[in-house]
Amino acid sequence: MRRLLVIALLTLLVVPTAIAVEPDEILSDSVLEARARALSKELRCMVCQNQSIDDSQAPLARDLRVLVRERLQMGESDQQVVDFLVTRYGEFVLLRPRFSWHTALLWFGPLAILIIGASGVLVLARRYRAKVGRSAANHEGLTAAEAARVSEILRAGEH
C-alpha cells in the first residue's frame, strides 16, 4: 500500500511538466517538433520567469510555443526564430543569455566573487599563521615561569 502511494505521488509530480505542451500544439513532422521542443527549452516564460516555455503552463508560454512552431513551419532557422523573439521581448527571453559586454558580469561575476573570497581567506590565514608564529617564538601570553618551562621542554627534546 505504501509503495502504491509513493508511486502515485511521484506520478503527480511528473504530470504538470508532461502536460505543459498540449497535444494540439505538437507538429506532425517529428524533425520540426524536435527543433521546436529544443528551442522551447531555451526560451524563458515571461510570466513564470524561471521556467522555460516548454515547461510552463502559462497562457503566454503556450502562445510562444505556438509561435515558435509556426515560424519553424514557415521555414525559418532556429537562429531566426530566436532573433525574432529577442527583438520582440529582449534578451530576457533567453534562459541562457548571450555573452556580450553588458552580460559579462553575469558570466564572470560568480568567478570574481570566488577569487576575491579565496584571496581574502588566504590573506587572513597567512596573517593568523604569522601572528601565531610570533607569539609562539616570543612566548607571548605566558608567565615567566611558563616561558621558562617551555624553553626547558624544547631544550630537552633536542637531545
C-alpha positions as CSV (number, residue, x, y, z in Angstrom):
1,M,0.0,0.0,0.0
2,R,2.8,2.4,0.9
3,R,4.6,1.6,-2.3
4,L,1.5,2.4,-4.3
5,L,1.1,5.7,-2.5
6,V,4.7,6.7,-3.3
7,I,4.2,5.8,-7.0
8,A,1.0,7.9,-7.1
9,L,2.7,10.9,-5.5
10,L,5.7,10.7,-7.9
11,T,3.3,10.5,-10.8
12,L,1.6,13.6,-9.7
13,L,4.9,15.4,-9.6
14,V,5.7,14.5,-13.2
15,V,2.3,15.2,-14.7
16,P,2.4,19.0,-14.8
17,T,5.5,19.1,-16.9
18,A,4.3,16.3,-19.1
19,I,1.1,18.2,-20.0
20,A,2.7,21.6,-20.5
21,V,2.9,21.0,-24.3
22,E,-0.6,20.3,-25.3
23,P,-1.5,17.7,-27.9
24,D,-2.9,20.2,-30.3
25,E,0.5,22.1,-30.3
26,I,2.5,19.0,-31.4
27,L,3.7,19.1,-35.1
28,S,3.2,16.1,-37.3
29,D,6.8,16.4,-38.7
30,S,8.9,14.8,-36.0
31,V,12.1,16.7,-37.0
32,L,10.3,20.1,-36.8
33,E,8.8,19.1,-33.5
34,A,12.2,18.1,-32.1
35,R,13.6,21.5,-33.1
36,A,10.5,23.3,-31.6
37,R,11.0,21.4,-28.3
38,A,14.7,22.2,-28.2
39,L,14.0,25.9,-28.8
40,S,11.2,25.9,-26.3
41,K,13.6,24.6,-23.6
42,E,15.9,27.5,-24.2
43,L,13.3,30.3,-24.1
44,R,12.1,31.8,-20.8
45,C,8.4,32.1,-19.9
46,M,7.9,35.8,-19.4
47,V,5.2,35.0,-16.8
48,C,7.0,32.4,-14.7
49,Q,10.4,33.8,-15.4
50,N,12.3,30.8,-14.1
51,Q,10.7,28.2,-16.3
52,S,11.2,27.5,-20.0
53,I,8.2,27.9,-22.2
54,D,8.4,24.2,-22.8
55,D,7.7,23.5,-19.1
56,S,5.3,26.4,-18.3
57,Q,1.6,26.1,-18.4
58,A,1.0,29.9,-18.6
59,P,-1.1,31.1,-21.5
60,L,1.7,33.3,-22.8
61,A,4.1,30.3,-22.8
62,R,1.5,28.4,-24.9
63,D,1.3,31.3,-27.3
64,L,5.1,31.4,-27.6
65,R,5.2,27.7,-28.2
66,V,2.7,28.0,-31.0
67,L,4.6,31.0,-32.4
68,V,7.9,29.0,-32.4
69,R,6.2,26.1,-34.2
70,E,4.5,28.5,-36.8
71,R,7.8,30.2,-37.6
72,L,9.6,26.8,-38.0
73,Q,6.8,25.6,-40.3
74,M,7.3,28.8,-42.4
75,G,10.9,27.6,-43.0
76,E,12.8,29.9,-40.6
77,S,16.0,28.6,-39.0
78,D,16.3,28.2,-35.2
79,Q,18.5,31.3,-35.1
80,Q,15.9,33.4,-37.0
81,V,13.2,32.3,-34.6
82,V,15.4,33.2,-31.6
83,D,16.3,36.5,-33.1
84,F,12.7,37.3,-33.7
85,L,11.8,36.6,-30.1
86,V,14.8,38.5,-28.8
87,T,13.8,41.5,-30.9
88,R,10.2,41.3,-29.6
89,Y,10.9,40.6,-25.9
90,G,14.5,41.5,-25.4
91,E,17.4,39.2,-24.3
92,F,15.4,38.3,-21.1
93,V,13.5,35.8,-23.1
94,L,16.7,33.7,-23.3
95,L,17.2,31.3,-20.4
96,R,21.0,31.4,-21.1
97,P,21.8,35.0,-22.1
98,R,24.3,35.6,-24.9
99,F,27.8,36.7,-24.0
100,S,28.3,40.5,-24.5
101,W,29.8,43.4,-22.7
102,H,26.6,44.1,-20.8
103,T,26.2,40.5,-19.7
104,A,29.8,39.9,-18.8
105,L,29.0,40.4,-15.1
106,L,26.5,37.5,-15.3
107,W,29.2,35.3,-16.7
108,F,32.3,36.4,-14.7
109,G,30.6,37.7,-11.5
110,P,30.5,34.4,-9.7
111,L,34.1,33.6,-10.7
112,A,35.2,37.1,-9.5
113,I,33.4,36.6,-6.2
114,L,35.0,33.2,-5.7
115,I,38.5,34.6,-6.4
116,I,38.0,37.6,-4.1
117,G,36.7,35.3,-1.3
118,A,39.6,32.8,-1.7
119,S,42.1,35.6,-1.7
120,G,40.6,37.0,1.5
121,V,40.8,33.6,3.2
122,L,44.4,33.2,2.1
123,V,45.4,36.7,3.4
124,L,43.6,36.0,6.8
125,A,45.2,32.6,7.1
126,R,48.7,34.0,6.5
127,R,48.2,36.8,9.0
128,Y,47.0,34.3,11.5
129,R,49.9,32.0,11.0
130,A,52.4,34.8,11.2
131,K,50.7,36.1,14.5
132,V,50.7,32.6,16.0
133,G,54.3,32.0,14.9
134,R,55.5,35.3,16.5
135,S,53.6,34.7,19.7
136,A,55.0,31.2,20.0
137,A,58.5,32.4,19.4
138,N,58.3,35.2,21.9
139,H,56.2,33.1,24.3
140,E,53.6,35.9,24.3
141,G,50.8,35.3,26.7
142,L,52.9,33.2,29.0
143,T,54.1,34.0,32.5
144,A,57.9,34.0,33.1
145,A,57.6,30.6,34.8
146,E,55.6,29.1,31.9
147,A,58.1,30.5,29.3
148,A,61.0,29.0,31.2
149,R,59.2,25.6,31.4
150,V,58.5,25.7,27.6
151,S,62.1,26.6,26.9
152,E,63.3,23.7,29.2
153,I,61.0,21.2,27.4
154,L,62.2,22.4,24.0
155,R,65.8,22.0,25.0
156,A,65.2,18.6,26.5
157,G,63.5,17.5,23.2
158,E,66.6,18.4,21.2
159,H,68.9,15.9,22.9
